[in-house]
Amino acid sequence: MGVTKGVLGEPAIAMAMSQGGVHWIADSRLENIHKMTAAGVNSKFVLLRTPLSLAKSVVTLADISFNTELETIKSLSYQAGLQQKMHQIVIVVEMGDLREGVLPCDLTSFVREILILPNLKLIGIACNLACYSGVAPDVKKMSELSRLAEYIESAFSLRLELISGGNSANYHWSQATQQFGRINNLRIGESILLGCETLTRQAIPGLHLNAFQLIAEVVEVKTKPSRPYGQIGQDAFGLIKSPKDKGLMRRVICALGKQDVLISGITPASSLEILGASSDHLLLDSKNSHFQVGDEVRFTPDYGALLTSMTSPFVHKYLFE
């Protein structure tokens, strides 16, 4: 599955993923799936998050949804009946990262309740690792998920077609193991988009690390003291700063701020140092680089910065082939 939430469901990127070989497009936001569908993206769509209040739209827009709550699944069954559809569901199992998931000890009773509901088809189980607590998807975790899949199949005399072992954090496991067990699916976003795995952010051979670039305009260049002067209180975000006195500094200000991007997730392409940011301004130490007002500064975003900048309406997006 190619995951498009990091690029706000950009249809051109979804189409590129499909052309590159992914079988399904997965996203956590129905708005993104609607945008891709309206743009003519021809794919099966998987919803990775299913709020109870949106069950009607989930059935309308998504072919498959990931689920952990019985009340939500009952609502999906009801809405699928109204729409005369068979909605496919995947149960997410808790494997230790402590985000979403049904506890393994509750899985049998959970499946039993689901199988009696009309207009639903249980097609698989999944787990999510490394997103919240950073728990790594190792051989032990993947073997346990395979065993759970086989147990469910045996207990209920059914065949699960989709055993989804995780996300971009599964790269090292997938490269190191020769025993995949029942795992036949991964949900890949960051590795496709940014060319790295997500446990240590190591580059994946053959992939580009700079497919996305964030470009900001220089709006001020001045030599100023490096240490603020006057009585110091909280800044606009409730922080009290005490920077070191480095003497006079050639400071560059870019038209980019916390309202646009996760500042901690961007790295300047040139020899600049990020000093900090307010809502609308990014402050840089020029390091004697000769920037002028109107120049552009390029930044490489990490996943958090990509996610926030793609979401910001103030960051204009351009695609190049």
C-alpha positions in Angstrom: 0.0 0.0 0.0 1.2 3.5 -0.8 0.3 5.9 1.9 -0.5 9.4 0.8 -1.4 11.2 4.0 2.1 12.8 4.1 1.3 14.7 0.9 -2.3 15.6 1.7 -3.6 13.0 -0.9 -1.9 14.8 -3.8 -3.5 13.0 -6.8 -0.3 13.2 -9.0 1.7 11.5 -6.3 -0.9 8.9 -5.8 -0.9 8.2 -9.5 2.9 7.9 -9.5 2.7 5.4 -6.6 0.3 3.3 -8.6 2.4 3.5 -11.7 5.4 2.5 -9.5 3.7 -0.7 -8.4 1.7 -0.2 -5.2 -1.5 -2.3 -5.2 -3.6 0.0 -3.0 -3.6 3.7 -1.9 -4.0 4.2 1.8 -4.7 7.4 3.7 -6.0 8.4 7.2 -8.2 11.2 6.0 -11.4 10.8 4.0 -11.0 14.3 2.5 -7.8 13.1 0.9 -9.4 9.9 -0.5 -12.3 12.1 -1.9 -9.8 14.4 -3.6 -7.9 11.5 -5.2 -11.2 9.9 -6.3 -12.5 13.1 -7.8 -9.2 13.6 -9.7 -9.5 10.2 -11.3 -7.0 8.2 -9.4 -7.8 4.6 -10.3 -7.1 2.5 -7.2 -8.6 0.6 -4.3 -8.6 3.0 -1.4 -7.8 2.0 2.2 -8.8 4.2 5.2 -6.3 3.8 8.0 -8.4 5.7 10.6 -12.2 5.3 11.1 -14.0 7.7 13.4 -17.5 6.4 14.3 -19.2 9.6 13.1 -18.0 9.2 9.6 -19.1 5.6 9.0 -21.4 6.6 6.1 -18.6 8.4 4.2 -16.1 5.6 5.0 -18.4 3.1 3.2 -19.0 5.5 0.3 -15.3 6.4 -0.3 -13.1 3.5 1.0 -13.0 0.0 -0.2 -11.2 -1.2 2.9 -11.0 0.3 6.4 -8.7 -0.5 9.4 -10.7 -0.9 12.7 -10.3 -1.5 16.4 -13.7 -0.7 17.9 -16.8 -2.8 17.7 -19.2 0.1 17.8 -17.5 1.6 14.8 -17.7 -1.7 12.9 -21.4 -2.1 13.7 -22.0 1.4 12.3 -20.0 0.4 9.1 -22.2 -2.7 8.8 -25.4 -0.6 9.1 -24.2 2.0 6.5 -23.0 -0.7 4.1 -26.5 -2.2 4.3 -28.1 1.1 3.5 -25.7 1.5 0.5 -26.1 -2.1 -0.6 -22.4 -2.6 -0.4 -20.0 -5.2 1.0 -17.4 -3.3 3.0 -14.1 -4.9 3.7 -12.4 -4.5 7.1 -9.0 -5.2 8.6 -8.6 -5.6 12.4 -5.6 -3.7 13.9 -4.0 -5.7 16.7 -2.0 -4.1 19.5 1.6 -5.3 19.4 3.2 -3.1 21.9 3.5 0.4 20.4 0.4 1.4 22.3 -1.3 3.5 19.7 -4.4 1.8 18.3 -5.2 -1.9 18.3 -7.2 -4.8 19.8 -5.4 -6.6 22.5 -4.4 -10.2 21.4 -6.3 -11.6 24.4 -9.5 -10.0 23.2 -9.1 -10.9 19.6 -11.1 -14.1 19.6 -14.3 -12.5 21.0 -13.8 -9.5 18.8 -13.7 -11.6 15.7 -16.7 -13.6 16.8 -18.8 -10.4 17.1 -17.7 -9.2 13.7 -18.5 -12.3 11.8 -22.2 -12.2 12.6 -22.5 -8.6 11.2 -24.0 -8.3 7.7 -22.5 -6.4 4.7 -19.0 -6.8 6.1 -16.1 -9.0 5.1 -13.2 -9.5 7.4 -10.2 -9.7 5.0 -7.2 -9.5 7.4 -5.4 -8.3 10.4 -2.6 -5.7 10.8 -0.4 -4.1 13.4 1.1 -0.7 13.8 4.6 -0.2 15.2 7.1 2.6 15.5 4.6 5.5 15.0 3.9 6.4 18.7 6.3 4.7 21.0 9.0 3.7 18.5 8.7 0.0 19.1 10.6 -1.8 16.3 8.9 -4.3 14.0 11.4 -7.2 14.5 11.3 -11.0 13.8 9.5 -11.6 17.1 6.7 -9.1 16.5 6.1 -10.3 12.9 6.1 -14.0 13.9 3.6 -13.2 16.6 1.3 -11.5 14.0 1.6 -14.5 11.7 0.6 -16.8 14.5 -2.4 -14.7 15.4 -3.5 -14.8 11.7 -3.2 -18.6 11.6 -5.0 -18.9 15.0 -8.0 -16.8 13.7 -8.2 -18.8 10.5 -8.2 -22.1 12.4 -10.6 -21.0 15.1 -13.2 -19.6 12.6 -12.5 -21.7 9.5 -11.8 -18.7 7.3 -8.9 -17.4 5.2 -7.4 -14.0 5.8 -6.1 -12.6 2.5 -4.3 -9.5 4.0 -1.7 -9.7 6.8 -0.3 -6.2 7.1 2.9 -6.1 9.1 3.4 -2.4 9.4 4.9 0.6 7.7 8.2 2.2 6.5 9.8 1.1 9.8 9.6 -2.5 8.5 12.4 -1.9 6.0 15.3 -3.5 7.9 13.1 -6.4 8.9 12.0 -7.0 5.3 15.6 -6.9 4.0 17.1 -9.1 6.7 14.5 -11.9 6.9 14.0 -14.9 4.7 11.0 -15.9 6.7 8.1 -13.6 6.1 5.5 -16.0 7.6 2.0 -14.8 6.7 3.0 -11.1 6.3 2.1 -10.2 2.8 1.5 -6.4 3.0 3.3 -3.2 4.2 1.9 0.3 4.3 4.7 2.5 2.9 4.6 6.3 2.9 7.8 8.0 4.2 10.2 5.5 2.5 8.6 6.2 -0.9 8.4 9.9 -0.4 11.7 10.7 1.4 13.9 7.7 0.5 14.6 6.5 4.0 13.5 3.9 6.6 12.0 5.4 9.8 13.7 3.7 12.7 17.0 5.5 12.2 16.3 7.5 9.0 19.0 5.7 7.0 18.9 6.1 3.3 17.5 3.3 1.2 19.7 2.4 -1.7 18.4 3.5 -5.1 15.9 6.1 -3.7 16.1 9.9 -3.7 16.5 11.8 -0.4 15.6 15.2 -2.0 12.4 14.5 -3.9 10.8 17.3 -1.8 12.3 20.7 -1.3 10.9 23.5 0.7 11.9 27.0 -0.7 11.5 30.2 1.2 12.1 33.8 0.2 14.6 36.0 2.0 12.7 39.1 3.3 15.4 40.7 5.5 19.2 40.6 5.7 20.8 42.7 8.5 23.8 42.6 10.9 22.3 42.5 14.4 23.4 41.5 17.9 23.2 37.8 18.6 21.7 38.3 22.1 18.4 40.1 22.7 18.5 43.2 24.9 15.9 44.5 27.3 13.8 42.7 29.9 13.1 39.2 28.7 9.7 37.4 29.1 7.9 34.7 27.2 7.9 34.6 23.5 4.7 34.2 21.4 4.7 30.5 22.1 5.3 30.7 25.8 9.0 30.0 25.8 11.8 32.0 27.5 14.9 32.1 25.4 18.5 32.8 26.5 20.7 32.6 23.4 24.5 32.8 23.8 26.2 36.1 23.0 28.2 35.5 19.8 28.7 39.2 19.0 27.3 40.8 15.9 25.7 38.4 13.4 24.6 38.6 9.8 21.0 37.5 10.2 18.8 36.3 7.4 15.0 36.2 7.8 12.8 34.1 5.5 9.1 34.2 4.9 8.5 30.9 6.6 7.2 30.2 10.1 5.6 27.8 12.5 2.3 28.3 10.9 3.8 26.8 7.7 6.0 24.0 8.8 7.5 22.0 11.6 10.7 24.1 12.0 12.6 21.3 13.7 12.1 19.1 10.7 13.8 21.3 8.0 17.5 21.4 7.2 19.0 24.3 5.1 20.6 23.2 1.9 23.4 25.8 2.3 25.7 26.6 5.2 23.1 28.4 7.3 22.1 27.8 10.9 18.5 28.0 12.0 18.2 30.3 15.0 14.5 29.9 15.6 11.1 31.0 14.2 8.0 32.9 15.0 4.6 32.3 13.4 5.6 33.9 10.1 9.4 34.4 10.2 12.4 32.0 10.1 15.6 33.5 11.5 19.0 32.2 10.3 22.6 32.8 10.9 24.0 33.5 7.5 27.5 32.1 8.4 28.9 34.8 6.1 26.9 33.5 3.1 26.0 36.4 0.8 22.2 36.3 0.7 20.2 39.3 -0.4 16.5 40.2 0.0 14.6 38.3 -2.7 16.9 35.3 -2.7 15.6 31.9 -2.1 16.7 29.4 0.6 16.2 25.7 0.1 15.4 23.3 2.9 15.1 19.5 2.9 12.1 18.4 5.0 11.8 15.3 7.2 8.5 13.5 7.4 7.0 15.9 10.1 8.0 18.9 8.0 6.7 17.4 4.8 3.4 16.6 6.5 2.9 20.1 8.0 4.1 22.0 4.9 1.8 20.0 2.6 -1.1 20.7 4.9 -0.4 24.4 5.1 -2.5 26.5 2.7 0.2 29.1 2.7 2.9 26.9 1.2 2.4 26.7 -2.5 3.1 23.3 -4.1 4.7 22.7 -7.5 5.3 19.3 -9.1 8.0 18.6 -11.6 8.7 15.5 -13.7 
